Protein backbone atom coordinates (compact mmCIF):
# COMPACT_ATOMS: atom_id res chain seq x y z
CA UNK A 1 0.00 0.00 0.00
CA UNK A 2 1.45 3.36 -1.01
CA UNK A 3 1.49 6.07 1.56
CA UNK A 4 -0.12 9.42 1.11
CA UNK A 5 1.88 12.03 -0.84
CA UNK A 6 1.22 14.62 1.86
CA UNK A 7 2.61 12.32 4.56
CA UNK A 8 5.63 11.57 2.38
CA UNK A 9 6.32 15.29 1.86
CA UNK A 10 5.89 15.93 5.56
CA UNK A 11 8.27 13.11 6.51
CA UNK A 12 10.87 14.38 4.02
CA UNK A 13 10.55 17.87 5.47
CA UNK A 14 10.94 16.59 9.03
CA UNK A 15 13.94 14.49 7.94
CA UNK A 16 15.58 17.55 6.36
CA UNK A 17 15.03 19.55 9.53
CA UNK A 18 16.46 16.77 11.70
CA UNK A 19 19.50 16.73 9.39
CA UNK A 20 19.84 20.49 9.91
CA UNK A 21 19.41 20.17 13.69
CA UNK A 22 22.14 17.55 13.81
CA UNK A 23 24.54 20.17 12.45
CA UNK A 24 23.55 22.83 15.00
CA UNK A 25 25.39 23.09 18.31
CA UNK A 26 23.34 21.16 20.89
CA UNK A 27 23.59 24.07 23.36
CA UNK A 28 21.91 26.33 20.79
CA UNK A 29 18.98 23.94 20.49
CA UNK A 30 18.63 23.59 24.26
CA UNK A 31 18.37 27.36 24.76
CA UNK A 32 16.41 28.14 21.59
CA UNK A 33 13.45 30.44 21.92
CA UNK A 34 12.02 29.23 18.62
CA UNK A 35 10.25 25.87 18.63
CA UNK A 36 11.72 24.63 15.35
CA UNK A 37 15.17 24.33 16.94
CA UNK A 38 13.84 21.98 19.61
CA UNK A 39 13.70 18.25 18.84
CA UNK A 40 10.44 18.05 20.82
CA UNK A 41 8.71 20.18 18.17
CA UNK A 42 9.65 17.70 15.44
CA UNK A 43 8.77 14.74 17.67
CA UNK A 44 5.25 16.14 18.10
CA UNK A 45 4.90 16.51 14.33
CA UNK A 46 6.12 12.95 13.79
CA UNK A 47 3.67 11.66 16.38
CA UNK A 48 0.83 13.48 14.60
CA UNK A 49 1.88 11.97 11.26
CA UNK A 50 2.35 8.56 12.86
CA UNK A 51 -1.25 8.54 13.96
CA UNK A 52 -2.28 8.51 10.29
CA UNK A 53 0.14 5.84 9.09
CA UNK A 54 -0.44 2.13 8.63
CA UNK A 55 1.50 0.21 11.29
CA UNK A 56 4.40 -1.71 9.81
CA UNK A 57 4.28 0.23 6.54
CA UNK A 58 7.22 1.98 4.94
CA UNK A 59 6.16 5.44 6.14
CA UNK A 60 5.73 4.17 9.70
CA UNK A 61 9.23 2.70 9.53
CA UNK A 62 10.63 6.03 8.30
CA UNK A 63 8.82 7.86 11.11
CA UNK A 64 10.20 5.42 13.69
CA UNK A 65 13.74 5.93 12.36
CA UNK A 66 13.33 9.71 12.56
CA UNK A 67 12.09 9.46 16.15
CA UNK A 68 15.22 7.45 17.00
CA UNK A 69 17.34 10.23 15.49
CA UNK A 70 15.48 12.78 17.62
CA UNK A 71 16.15 10.63 20.69
CA UNK A 72 19.86 10.83 19.90
CA UNK A 73 19.71 14.61 19.40
CA UNK A 74 17.97 15.01 22.75
CA UNK A 75 20.61 12.88 24.49
CA UNK A 76 23.29 15.23 23.14
CA UNK A 77 21.58 18.32 24.57
CA UNK A 78 22.68 19.65 27.94
CA UNK A 79 20.02 19.36 30.61
CA UNK A 80 18.37 22.71 31.35
CA UNK A 81 15.58 21.49 33.59
CA UNK A 82 13.08 21.56 30.74
CA UNK A 83 10.71 18.67 30.30
CA UNK A 84 10.50 16.40 27.30
CA UNK A 85 8.62 19.00 25.28
CA UNK A 86 10.77 21.95 26.30
CA UNK A 87 8.33 23.36 28.85
CA UNK A 88 9.68 24.82 32.05
N, CA, C and O atoms as a GROMACS GRO file, in nm:
protein
  352
    1UNK      N    1   0.084  -0.118   0.000
    1UNK     CA    2   0.000   0.000   0.000
    1UNK      C    3   0.089   0.124   0.000
    1UNK      O    4   0.177   0.138   0.085
    2UNK      N    5   0.066   0.213  -0.094
    2UNK     CA    6   0.145   0.336  -0.101
    2UNK      C    7   0.096   0.433   0.007
    2UNK      O    8  -0.021   0.435   0.042
    3UNK      N    9   0.188   0.510   0.056
    3UNK     CA   10   0.149   0.607   0.156
    3UNK      C   11   0.114   0.738   0.090
    3UNK      O   12   0.156   0.766  -0.022
    4UNK      N   13   0.040   0.816   0.160
    4UNK     CA   14  -0.012   0.942   0.111
    4UNK      C   15   0.101   1.038   0.074
    4UNK      O   16   0.200   1.048   0.147
    5UNK      N   17   0.086   1.108  -0.039
    5UNK     CA   18   0.188   1.203  -0.084
    5UNK      C   19   0.213   1.312   0.020
    5UNK      O   20   0.327   1.354   0.040
    6UNK      N   21   0.107   1.357   0.084
    6UNK     CA   22   0.122   1.462   0.186
    6UNK      C   23   0.207   1.412   0.304
    6UNK      O   24   0.294   1.483   0.353
    7UNK      N   25   0.181   1.289   0.348
    7UNK     CA   26   0.261   1.232   0.456
    7UNK      C   27   0.406   1.215   0.413
    7UNK      O   28   0.498   1.240   0.492
    8UNK      N   29   0.427   1.173   0.288
    8UNK     CA   30   0.563   1.157   0.238
    8UNK      C   31   0.636   1.291   0.236
    8UNK      O   32   0.751   1.300   0.279
    9UNK      N   33   0.570   1.395   0.187
    9UNK     CA   34   0.632   1.529   0.186
    9UNK      C   35   0.664   1.575   0.328
    9UNK      O   36   0.771   1.629   0.354
   10UNK      N   37   0.569   1.552   0.417
   10UNK     CA   38   0.589   1.594   0.556
   10UNK      C   39   0.707   1.519   0.619
   10UNK      O   40   0.789   1.580   0.688
   11UNK      N   41   0.716   1.389   0.596
   11UNK     CA   42   0.827   1.311   0.651
   11UNK      C   43   0.960   1.356   0.592
   11UNK      O   44   1.061   1.363   0.663
   12UNK      N   45   0.963   1.388   0.464
   12UNK     CA   46   1.087   1.438   0.402
   12UNK      C   47   1.126   1.573   0.461
   12UNK      O   48   1.244   1.599   0.484
   13UNK      N   49   1.027   1.657   0.486
   13UNK     CA   50   1.055   1.787   0.547
   13UNK      C   51   1.111   1.769   0.688
   13UNK      O   52   1.211   1.831   0.724
   14UNK      N   53   1.047   1.684   0.766
   14UNK     CA   54   1.094   1.659   0.903
   14UNK      C   55   1.235   1.600   0.898
   14UNK      O   56   1.320   1.638   0.979
   15UNK      N   57   1.260   1.508   0.806
   15UNK     CA   58   1.394   1.449   0.794
   15UNK      C   59   1.498   1.556   0.762
   15UNK      O   60   1.607   1.555   0.818
   16UNK      N   61   1.465   1.647   0.671
   16UNK     CA   62   1.558   1.755   0.636
   16UNK      C   63   1.586   1.844   0.757
   16UNK      O   64   1.699   1.887   0.778
   17UNK      N   65   1.484   1.870   0.836
   17UNK     CA   66   1.503   1.955   0.953
   17UNK      C   67   1.584   1.883   1.060
   17UNK      O   68   1.664   1.946   1.130
   18UNK      N   69   1.566   1.753   1.075
   18UNK     CA   70   1.646   1.677   1.170
   18UNK      C   71   1.791   1.676   1.124
   18UNK      O   72   1.883   1.686   1.207
   19UNK      N   73   1.814   1.664   0.993
   19UNK     CA   74   1.950   1.673   0.939
   19UNK      C   75   2.012   1.808   0.976
   19UNK      O   76   2.127   1.815   1.019
   20UNK      N   77   1.934   1.915   0.958
   20UNK     CA   78   1.984   2.049   0.991
   20UNK      C   79   2.011   2.062   1.141
   20UNK      O   80   2.114   2.118   1.181
   21UNK      N   81   1.921   2.011   1.224
   21UNK     CA   82   1.941   2.017   1.369
   21UNK      C   83   2.066   1.942   1.412
   21UNK      O   84   2.134   1.982   1.507
   22UNK      N   85   2.097   1.834   1.343
   22UNK     CA   86   2.214   1.755   1.381
   22UNK      C   87   2.344   1.832   1.355
   22UNK      O   88   2.449   1.797   1.408
   23UNK      N   89   2.335   1.936   1.273
   23UNK     CA   90   2.454   2.017   1.245
   23UNK      C   91   2.462   2.142   1.333
   23UNK      O   92   2.561   2.215   1.329
   24UNK      N   93   2.358   2.166   1.412
   24UNK     CA   94   2.355   2.283   1.500
   24UNK      C   95   2.412   2.243   1.635
   24UNK      O   96   2.391   2.131   1.682
   25UNK      N   97   2.484   2.334   1.698
   25UNK     CA   98   2.539   2.309   1.831
   25UNK      C   99   2.425   2.274   1.926
   25UNK      O  100   2.325   2.346   1.934
   26UNK      N  101   2.439   2.164   1.998
   26UNK     CA  102   2.334   2.116   2.089
   26UNK      C  103   2.295   2.220   2.192
   26UNK      O  104   2.179   2.227   2.232
   27UNK      N  105   2.391   2.303   2.236
   27UNK     CA  106   2.359   2.407   2.336
   27UNK      C  107   2.266   2.511   2.276
   27UNK      O  108   2.182   2.567   2.347
   28UNK      N  109   2.280   2.538   2.145
   28UNK     CA  110   2.191   2.633   2.079
   28UNK      C  111   2.048   2.582   2.080
   28UNK      O  112   1.954   2.657   2.105
   29UNK      N  113   2.032   2.453   2.051
   29UNK     CA  114   1.898   2.394   2.049
   29UNK      C  115   1.835   2.396   2.188
   29UNK      O  116   1.716   2.423   2.202
   30UNK      N  117   1.915   2.367   2.289
   30UNK     CA  118   1.863   2.359   2.426
   30UNK      C  119   1.814   2.495   2.476
   30UNK      O  120   1.721   2.501   2.557
   31UNK      N  121   1.874   2.602   2.428
   31UNK     CA  122   1.837   2.736   2.476
   31UNK      C  123   1.755   2.813   2.373
   31UNK      O  124   1.728   2.932   2.391
   32UNK      N  125   1.714   2.747   2.267
   32UNK     CA  126   1.641   2.814   2.159
   32UNK      C  127   1.507   2.868   2.208
   32UNK      O  128   1.437   2.804   2.287
   33UNK      N  129   1.475   2.986   2.160
   33UNK     CA  130   1.344   3.044   2.192
   33UNK      C  131   1.244   3.014   2.081
   33UNK      O  132   1.125   3.039   2.097
   34UNK      N  133   1.291   2.960   1.971
   34UNK     CA  134   1.202   2.923   1.862
   34UNK      C  135   1.182   2.771   1.863
   34UNK      O  136   1.278   2.695   1.876
   35UNK      N  137   1.060   2.729   1.850
   35UNK     CA  138   1.025   2.587   1.863
   35UNK      C  139   1.094   2.498   1.760
   35UNK      O  140   1.125   2.383   1.790
   36UNK      N  141   1.118   2.550   1.640
   36UNK     CA  142   1.172   2.463   1.535
   36UNK      C  143   1.315   2.418   1.562
   36UNK      O  144   1.364   2.328   1.494
   37UNK      N  145   1.382   2.478   1.658
   37UNK     CA  146   1.517   2.433   1.694
   37UNK      C  147   1.514   2.329   1.805
   37UNK      O  148   1.618   2.279   1.846
   38UNK      N  149   1.396   2.297   1.854
   38UNK     CA  150   1.384   2.198   1.961
   38UNK      C  151   1.338   2.064   1.903
   38UNK      O  152   1.238   2.058   1.832
   39UNK      N  153   1.411   1.958   1.932
   39UNK     CA  154   1.370   1.825   1.884
   39UNK      C  155   1.226   1.789   1.924
   39UNK      O  156   1.158   1.717   1.850
   40UNK      N  157   1.180   1.838   2.037
   40UNK     CA  158   1.044   1.805   2.082
   40UNK      C  159   0.938   1.854   1.983
   40UNK      O  160   0.834   1.791   1.966
   41UNK      N  161   0.964   1.966   1.917
   41UNK     CA  162   0.871   2.018   1.817
   41UNK      C  163   0.855   1.917   1.703
   41UNK      O  164   0.743   1.888   1.660
   42UNK      N  165   0.967   1.864   1.655
   42UNK     CA  166   0.965   1.770   1.544
   42UNK      C  167   0.910   1.635   1.589
   42UNK      O  168   0.846   1.565   1.510
   43UNK      N  169   0.934   1.598   1.713
   43UNK     CA  170   0.877   1.474   1.767
   43UNK      C  171   0.723   1.483   1.766
   43UNK      O  172   0.655   1.388   1.727
   44UNK      N  173   0.670   1.597   1.808
   44UNK     CA  174   0.524   1.614   1.810
   44UNK      C  175   0.467   1.604   1.668
   44UNK      O  176   0.361   1.545   1.648
   45UNK      N  177   0.537   1.661   1.572
   45UNK     CA  178   0.490   1.651   1.433
   45UNK      C  179   0.494   1.507   1.385
   45UNK      O  180   0.402   1.460   1.318
   46UNK      N  181   0.602   1.436   1.419
   46UNK     CA  182   0.612   1.295   1.379
   46UNK      C  183   0.502   1.212   1.445
   46UNK      O  184   0.446   1.122   1.381
   47UNK      N  185   0.472   1.240   1.570
   47UNK     CA  186   0.367   1.166   1.638
   47UNK      C  187   0.231   1.192   1.573
   47UNK      O  188   0.149   1.101   1.563
   48UNK      N  189   0.209   1.316   1.529
   48UNK     CA  190   0.083   1.348   1.460
   48UNK      C  191   0.075   1.274   1.326
   48UNK      O  192  -0.031   1.220   1.291
   49UNK      N  193   0.185   1.270   1.253
   49UNK     CA  194   0.188   1.197   1.126
   49UNK      C  195   0.170   1.048   1.153
   49UNK      O  196   0.094   0.980   1.083
   50UNK      N  197   0.240   0.999   1.254
   50UNK     CA  198   0.235   0.856   1.286
   50UNK      C  199   0.095   0.806   1.314
   50UNK      O  200   0.063   0.690   1.286
   51UNK      N  201   0.012   0.893   1.368
   51UNK     CA  202  -0.125   0.854   1.396
   51UNK      C  203  -0.206   0.824   1.270
   51UNK      O  204  -0.309   0.758   1.276
   52UNK      N  205  -0.158   0.873   1.156
   52UNK     CA  206  -0.228   0.851   1.029
   52UNK      C  207  -0.170   0.735   0.949
   52UNK      O  208  -0.229   0.694   0.849
   53UNK      N  209  -0.056   0.683   0.990
   53UNK     CA  210   0.014   0.584   0.909
   53UNK      C  211  -0.026   0.442   0.944
   53UNK      O  212  -0.066   0.412   1.056
   54UNK      N  213  -0.016   0.355   0.845
   54UNK     CA  214  -0.044   0.213   0.863
   54UNK      C  215   0.073   0.151   0.938
   54UNK      O  216   0.188   0.162   0.894
   55UNK      N  217   0.045   0.085   1.049
   55UNK     CA  218   0.150   0.021   1.129
   55UNK      C  219   0.225  -0.080   1.044
   55UNK      O  220   0.165  -0.158   0.970
   56UNK      N  221   0.357  -0.077   1.054
   56UNK     CA  222   0.440  -0.171   0.981
   56UNK      C  223   0.467  -0.131   0.837
   56UNK      O  224   0.546  -0.197   0.769
   57UNK      N  225   0.405  -0.024   0.790
   57UNK     CA  226   0.428   0.023   0.654
   57UNK      C  227   0.559   0.099   0.642
   57UNK      O  228   0.625   0.129   0.742
   58UNK      N  229   0.596   0.128   0.520
   58UNK     CA  230   0.722   0.198   0.494
   58UNK      C  231   0.727   0.335   0.562
   58UNK      O  232   0.828   0.370   0.624
   59UNK      N  233   0.619   0.411   0.552
   59UNK     CA  234   0.616   0.544   0.614
   59UNK      C  235   0.629   0.534   0.765
   59UNK      O  236   0.697   0.615   0.827
   60UNK      N  237   0.564   0.435   0.825
   60UNK     CA  238   0.573   0.417   0.970
   60UNK      C  239   0.716   0.382   1.010
   60UNK      O  240   0.764   0.426   1.114
   61UNK      N  241   0.783   0.304   0.926
   61UNK     CA  242   0.923   0.270   0.953
   61UNK      C  243   1.011   0.393   0.945
   61UNK      O  244   1.100   0.412   1.028
   62UNK      N  245   0.988   0.478   0.844
   62UNK     CA  246   1.063   0.603   0.830
   62UNK      C  247   1.039   0.690   0.953
   62UNK      O  248   1.134   0.746   1.008
   63UNK      N  249   0.914   0.704   0.995
   63UNK     CA  250   0.882   0.786   1.111
   63UNK      C  251   0.953   0.733   1.236
   63UNK      O  252   1.005   0.811   1.316
   64UNK      N  253   0.954   0.603   1.253
   64UNK     CA  254   1.020   0.542   1.369
   64UNK      C  255   1.170   0.570   1.368
   64UNK      O  256   1.230   0.599   1.472
   65UNK      N  257   1.231   0.563   1.250
   65UNK     CA  258   1.374   0.593   1.236
   65UNK      C  259   1.401   0.739   1.271
   65UNK      O  260   1.500   0.770   1.337
   66UNK      N  261   1.314   0.828   1.226
   66UNK     CA  262   1.333   0.971   1.256
   66UNK      C  263   1.317   0.998   1.406
   66UNK      O  264   1.388   1.082   1.461
   67UNK      N  265   1.225   0.930   1.470
   67UNK     CA  266   1.209   0.946   1.615
   67UNK      C  267   1.336   0.899   1.687
   67UNK      O  268   1.377   0.961   1.785
   68UNK      N  269   1.396   0.792   1.640
   68UNK     CA  270   1.522   0.745   1.700
   68UNK      C  271   1.632   0.849   1.683
   68UNK      O  272   1.713   0.869   1.773
   69UNK      N  273   1.635   0.917   1.570
   69UNK     CA  274   1.734   1.023   1.549
   69UNK      C  275   1.708   1.140   1.644
   69UNK      O  276   1.802   1.200   1.696
   70UNK      N  277   1.581   1.172   1.666
   70UNK     CA  278   1.548   1.278   1.762
   70UNK      C  279   1.590   1.238   1.903
   70UNK      O  280   1.639   1.321   1.979
   71UNK      N  281   1.570   1.111   1.938
   71UNK     CA  282   1.615   1.063   2.069
   71UNK      C  283   1.764   1.090   2.087
   71UNK      O  284   1.807   1.137   2.192
   72UNK      N  285   1.841   1.060   1.984
   72UNK     CA  286   1.986   1.083   1.990
   72UNK      C  287   2.019   1.232   2.003
   72UNK      O  288   2.106   1.269   2.081
   73UNK      N  289   1.949   1.316   1.928
   73UNK     CA  290   1.971   1.461   1.940
   73UNK      C  291   1.941   1.509   2.082
   73UNK      O  292   2.014   1.591   2.136
   74UNK      N  293   1.833   1.459   2.140
   74UNK     CA  294   1.797   1.501   2.275
   74UNK      C  295   1.899   1.454   2.378
   74UNK      O  296   1.925   1.523   2.476
   75UNK      N  297   1.956   1.337   2.357
   75UNK     CA  298   2.060   1.288   2.448
   75UNK      C  299   2.184   1.377   2.443
   75UNK      O  300   2.255   1.390   2.543
   76UNK      N  301   2.211   1.436   2.329
   76UNK     CA  302   2.329   1.523   2.314
   76UNK      C  303   2.310   1.660   2.379
   76UNK      O  304   2.407   1.729   2.407
   77UNK      N  305   2.185   1.699   2.402
   77UNK     CA  306   2.158   1.832   2.457
   77UNK      C  307   2.188   1.837   2.606
   77UNK      O  308   2.160   1.742   2.680
   78UNK      N  309   2.246   1.950   2.649
   78UNK     CA  310   2.268   1.966   2.794
   78UNK      C  311   2.134   1.979   2.864
   78UNK      O  312   2.040   2.036   2.808
   79UNK      N  313   2.125   1.927   2.984
   79UNK     CA  314   2.002   1.936   3.061
   79UNK      C  315   1.984   2.078   3.112
   79UNK      O  316   2.075   2.135   3.172
   80UNK      N  317   1.865   2.135   3.087
   80UNK     CA  318   1.837   2.271   3.135
   80UNK      C  319   1.717   2.274   3.227
   80UNK      O  320   1.664   2.380   3.258
   81UNK      N  321   1.674   2.156   3.271
   81UNK     CA  322   1.558   2.149   3.359
   81UNK      C  323   1.426   2.148   3.285
   81UNK      O  324   1.320   2.137   3.346
   82UNK      N  325   1.431   2.158   3.151
   82UNK     CA  326   1.308   2.156   3.074
   82UNK      C  327   1.258   2.013   3.062
   82UNK      O  328   1.336   1.918   3.067
   83UNK      N  329   1.130   1.999   3.048
   83UNK     CA  330   1.071   1.867   3.030
   83UNK      C  331   1.093   1.817   2.889
   83UNK      O  332   1.162   1.879   2.809
   84UNK      N  333   1.033   1.704   2.860
   84UNK     CA  334   1.050   1.640   2.730
   84UNK      C  335   1.011   1.732   2.615
   84UNK      O  336   1.073   1.728   2.509
   85UNK      N  337   0.910   1.814   2.635
   85UNK     CA  338   0.862   1.900   2.528
   85UNK      C  339   0.910   2.044   2.543
   85UNK      O  340   0.851   2.136   2.486
   86UNK      N  341   1.016   2.064   2.620
   86UNK     CA  342   1.077   2.195   2.630
   86UNK      C  343   1.004   2.292   2.720
   86UNK      O  344   1.038   2.411   2.722
   87UNK      N  345   0.906   2.246   2.795
   87UNK     CA  346   0.833   2.336   2.885
   87UNK      C  347   0.907   2.345   3.017
   87UNK      O  348   0.965   2.248   3.065
   88UNK      N  349   0.903   2.461   3.074
   88UNK     CA  350   0.968   2.482   3.205
   88UNK      C  351   0.865   2.512   3.309
   88UNK      O  352   0.900   2.533   3.426
   0.00000   0.00000   0.00000
